[in-house]
């Protein structure tokens, strides 16, 4: 299986080839992680009935899953660097399948906190992060477009799972629906086999290796022409010693790289310099507050529609409408960002403001078509924001491309706390006010506050740059004054000319 599933060696970033297989795997992982997670609102009422629990207590199962999913992102990155992407993703597929199937046989919501919240959430993290990391190694120039296409698996799953699970649970019940979802998630184990590592060997290295082979061939040709055994043996020993010394140097370099392989990712993960960047702090607060509105709407939109007079089987189509808007948003935002000349964070800000308005409209909408319009608008801007807020960390307005590797782990960890608190807070408001619109109002408030911090990213970054330039200028002036304060020899002496030089 080595020729098919071994490491892929290219002279440069391939921009495709086996990368398309990795993109397909990422599509499947999106279906089995975010797609499944956002479709569980179908079972909200059933869980409340069977377990005799409130909205907020049932929502904790999904919140814990979201928290573990995000909080363990640095762990997933570290494990994939240490042991490789393939075994970590396969283990993630096993854990998410085990947790979801086990959730179908739980007797209390507290058991589901462990099975679905912890086990499935950890499986999501181990499967998702290494896959998207490997995908970034196969693509560079077209990475944004490929990521948008592959991440649409979440939207396709949401489009299909909403109506399908609504019909299916009426025939087999919610427990066996979870068993079927867990069996579907087991396909990630097989998909993990297709995650072949990629090795980029520049052409200069290939040319140097060819030069060594040509040199060896020249030596052998000269040996045949001289027909002298002594010279043959001496030249062969010279080539052998040369190749052995090169081999020893290569082995030593590989050993050093392997020794540093485990430490380097950890250094990146614990890099605290990004926490001193005020622009990154503002961007992280934007991510923290906006995450409140990332999961709660999908969880409560079906029950909101039912409370506004929409029939049960029609209410499930709200998830499908959101999914269609999400797909369109993901596909168009990449084209928009590639053509705009202004700062890309401003485009993201406009999408966040529109998302805030859409969430506020949910709390006021009445009737089927009004909710359909709100779901479509929310889905579109949710797809635009969801597919760009992490890649935009690489913009110079935030942290830049060089520090993105260390910033992503910190950013996702900060987000995880909002994912933990968002759905339960919405559930508490629903239980107190007896109105599902209150959950959407909470999401709108969080999204509005996040827009404020996002708007501050650009000005804060500009102030930091001006301060850095001013400090650099002052340091140079100080060095120049220090040089002028040095005691110089007389002007007519040889030492004076030497000092000038």
N, C-alpha and C positions, 0 to 999 in steps of 0.2 A: 504493500500500500504506500510505500515511500514515494514513488513517482507521482502518485495522485494526491496524497494528503501530506506530503512532506513540505518543508519550507520552500517558499517561492522566492527565487533570486532574480532581481532585476537590476539593470544599470542605473535606473532612476525611478522615481515614483511612477508606478505603471499607469495611473489614471484609468484603471479598468482591469481587464483580464480576469484574474481570479477575484479581484475586488468586487465584481458584480455578484459573485456567489456569496461573498461576505455581506453585501448589501441585501441580498435575499434573506440571509440568516437574520440580519437585523430587522427586516420586515416581520419575520415570524416572531422574533423576540418581542417586538412592539405589540403584536397581536396578543401574545400570552402574558404580557405584563400590564402596561397601561391600558390596553384595550379591555382586558378582563377586569381590571380594577375599577375603571370608570363605568362598567356595565352592572356593577353590583347593586345599584339603586333599584333594580328590578325586584330584588329580594328584601328590600327594607321593611315593607309592611309585613311580610311573612315571618321575618325574624322577630319583629316586635310581637306578633301574635303567638308564635310557638314558644318563645322564651319569656313572654310576659314582661318585657322591658320597655323603657322609654326610647325616644329618638336618640337622645344624647348617649345613653349607654350602649346602644347598638352601633352608633357611629364610631365608638372608640375602637372597634375591631378594625375598621378601615383606616382610622387615624394611626393606630399603632403600626399597621402595615406600611403606610406612607412614610412614617417616621423611620422605621428600620430600613426601608428601601433607600432613603436619602442619607441617613446618618452613617450607614456602613459603606458609603461610596468610597472613602479613602481605603478602607480595608479591602474592598474588591479590587481596586487599582493595584494595591500592594501585592495581593495574592497572585494576580494575573502577571505581574512583572516577575515575581519570584518563581512561580510554577508554570507559567504559560497561560495563554488565553483559553485553550481548548479544555483542559481539565476543570478550570474554574467555572466556565459556562455550563459544562455538563453537570457539575455538582449543583449549580444554580437551578438547572432544569429539574433535577431530581427533587430538590428541596421545595420548589414551588408546586410541583405536582403532588408531593407528599402532603404539604400543608393544606392545599385546596381539597384534596380527597378526604383528608382527616376531618376537615371542617364540616363535611356532610354527615358525619356521625357524632358530632358533639351534642352534649346534653344541656349545656348552659352557654351563655354568652361569654362567661369567663374562660371556658375551654377554648372558645374561638379566638380570644385574645392571644392565646399561645399558638394555636394551629395556624390560623390565617394571619394574625398580626405579626408574630415573631418568625415562624418558620417560612411562611410564604413570602413575607417581606424580605428576609435574608436571601431567599432564592431569587427574587426579583433583582436584587442588587448584584448578586454574583453573576447573573446572566446578562444584565443590561450593560453595565459599565464596561466590562472587557470587550464586548462586541462593538460598541460604538468607538472605543479606543482603537481597536484593530482596523475598523473601517477608515479611520482618519489616516492610517499608515498606507493605505492603498490609493487614496485620492488626496490631491492637494488643490489643484486649480478648480476642479469640479466638486469639491467636497460639500459645499453648501447645497448645491442642487441635488446631489446624490443623497445627502442626509435628509433633505426635505421629502424626497420620494420614498426613501426607506422608512422614515418615521410615520408615513401615512398609514402604516399597518394598524396603528392605534385607532385611526379614524375609520378604516374599513371594518375593524372589529366592532367598534361602537355602533356603526351603521347596521351590522348584521345581528349582533348579539341582543340588542334591545328588543326588537319584535320576536326574535326566535326564542329567547329565554322566557318571554312573557307567555307565549303559547305553550312552550315545552313544560313549564312548571305546573300548568293546569292539568297535565296528563301524568307526569311522574313525580311532581313535587320539587321543592327547591333543593332538597338534600341530594337527590340523584342528579339534578342539574349541576351542582358543584362537583359531583363525582365525574361527570362528563367533561367539565371544564378542566379538572385536574388531569384526566387522561389526555386531553388535547395538549395541555402544557408539557406533557412528557415528551412531545416531539422535539423540544428544545435540546434534549439529551442527544438525539441523533444529529440535530443541526450543529451542535457544538463540534462534532467531528470534522466539519467542513471549514473550521476556522484555522486555516493554514497560516503559520507565521510568515512574515515577509522580510527578506533581507535585501537591503539596498547596497550594492557594490558599485561605486563610481567607476567610470570607464578608465580613469587613470590607474586604478588598482589592477583592472583587467589587463591594461597594456603593460604594466610592470611585470605581471606574472607571465605574459606572453614573451616579454623580452628575456626573462630568465630561461624559458623553454628554448627560445631561439639560440641563446648563448650556449646552452647545453648541447643543442644539435650541432652548432659550429664546432664545439670541442670534439664531439664524436666524429665529425667529418674529418677534422685534422688528424685525429688518431688513426683513422682508416688509411689516410694517405701516407703517413709516415711509416706505418707497419712496424712500429717499434714497441715491443711489449713494455719496456720500462717507462717510455713516455705515456703509453696508454694508461698504465697503472697509476702513474703520478697524476695525470690529468683527471682520471676518474676519481681518485681520492680527493683532488681539489674540488671537483664538482660536488662530490658527496659531502665533504666538509662544509662547502658553501650552503648546500641545501639543508644540511642538518642544523647549521647555525641559524639559518633563516627560520627553520621549523621551530627550533628552541625559542627564538625571539617571539615567533607568532604564538606559541603555546604560553609563553610567559605573559604576553599582552592579553591573551584570552583569559588566562587565570586572573589577571588583575581586573579585567572587565567583569568577570563573574563575581569576584569578591566585592566589587563596588556596586554590582547590580541590585543587591538587596538594600544597600544603604542609600543609594542615590534617590530611589522613589520616596523613601522615608524622609530624606532631607527636603524633597520637594513638597511632601505632604505637610510637614511641620514648618515650612517656611513662613516665618512670622512677619516678613517685610511687607506683605500685602496688607496686613492689619494696620500698618502705619500709613497706608495710602488713604487719604480722606475720600478721594473719588471712589475707591473700591468700597469703603464703608457705606457711602451713600447708595451705591449700586446694590450692595448686599441688603440694605434696609428696604430697597425697592423689591428685591427678590423675596425677602421675608414677608412683607405685607401683601404682595400680589399673590403669593401662593395660597392665601386664604381663599381666593376665588378660583383656584385651579381645579378643585375636586368637589367642593360642596354643591355646585349647581347640577352636576351630573347625578349626584346622589339624591337630590331632592326634587328634581324637575318633574318626575313622574307623579309623585304625591302632590306637588303643587298643581299640576294640571288636573288631577282628579278633584282637588278641592275647589277648582274654578269651573267645574261642571263638565269636564272632558271625560268621555268614557275610558275605561281602563285599557282596552286594547288600542285605542287611539292615542292615549297618553304616552305609551311606550315609543311611539314614532317621534317624540320630541328628541330622544337620543339619536335617532337616525338623521333628523334634520341638523342637529348639532354636528354630527359626523360629516355630513356633506359640506357644511360650511367650513369645518375644520380642514378638510382636504383642499378646498379651494384656497383657503387662507395660506396654507403651507406652500402650495404651488406658486402662488402669485407674489408672496412676500420676497422670495428669492430674486425674482425678476425685478421687483421694485428696488430692492437694496443694491442690485448690481448696476442700476442706472441713475440713481439719485446722486447729486453732487454735494448735498448738505451732509451734516454729520448723521450717521446711521442711528445714533441714539435718539435723535429727534424724531425719526420715523417710528421707532419703537415707542416713544412717548405718545405720539398721536394714536397709535393702536391701543395703548393702555387707557387713554382717556375715553376712546370709543368703547372699550370693553367695560369701563366703569359705568357709562351711560346705559349700555345694554343690560347690565346687572340690575341697575336701578329700575329699568323699565319692567323687569320681571315682576317686581313687587306691585306694580300698578296694572299689569295686563289682565284682561278678562276675555275669556272665550278662546276657542281653538286657534283661529287664525292669528290673533294677536300674540299668542304664545309661540306659534310657528315662526313669526317674524322675529321675535326676541331670540328664539333658539338659533335661527339662521345667522343673525348678526353676531350673537355671542360666539357661535362656533367659528365664524370666519376670523374674528379678531383673536379668539383663543388660539387658533392654529397659527396665526401670525406671531403672536407673542411667545407661545410655547416653543416654537421651532427656532427662535432667534435670540432669546434672552441669554442663553449660555454661550453660543458662538460670539456674541457681541462683547464678551469679556476680552476678546483679542483686539478690540479697537483701542487706538491710542488714547481715546477719551476716558477709557476705564483703566485697564492695567497693561495692555499691549500684548503682543504675541509671545514675547520671550518669557513673560511671567504668568502666562495663562495656565500652564500645567500645574503650578502651585496654587493658583487662585481658584480653579474649578472645585477642588476638594473642599476648600474652606467655604466657598459660596454655596455648594449643595448642602453641606452640613448646617449652615445657617438657615437655609430654606426648610430643612426637615422639621424644625420646631413649629413653624406655621402649619405644615402639613399635619402635625400631631394635634394642634389646637383647633384648626379650622372647622372640620365637620362636627366635633362635639359642641363647640360654641354655637354653631348654627342649630344643632339639635336642642340645646338648652333654651334658646330663644323661641324655637317652635313649640316646645313643651310649655313654656310660660305664657306665650301670646296666642297659642292655638292658631297660628297662621304661618304657613310655609314661606310666605313672602318675606318674613323677617330674616330668614337665612340668606336670601338673596340681597336684602338690604345690608346685612353685615358684610357680605362679599363686596358690595359696591363701596362701602366705607373703606375697607382695606385696600381696594384697588385705587381709590382716590388718593389715599395717603401715600401709596407706593408711587403714584405719578409725581407727587411733590418731590420725593427724594430722587427720582429719576431725572427730574428737571434740574436738580442741583449738581448732577454729575459733571456736566460740561463746565459751568462756572468754577466749581471747586478745582477741577483739573487745571484750568487756565491759571487760577491763582497759585496753585502749587508749582506750575512751570515758571511763572514769573518770579516766585520766591527763590526757586532753585537757580535761575539765571542771575538774580541779584546777588545771591550768596557766592556764586562762582566768580562774578565780577569783583566782588569785595575781596575774595581770596587772592585773585590775580593782582589786585592793587596792593594788597598786603605783601605779596612776594616781591613786587617791584620795589616797594619802599624798603623792604629788608635788604635788597641788593644794593640800593643807593646808600644805605647806612654802613656798608662795609668799608673799613679803612683801606684806601687804595694807596699804592706807592706814588712817588713823585712822577709827574707827567713825562719828564725827559729820561727816565730810567728804563732799562730793558724790561723790568718787572711790570711797568705800566703797559707796554705793548703786549706782554704776555697775558696780562689781566684782560685787556680788550679782546684778545683772541678767545 
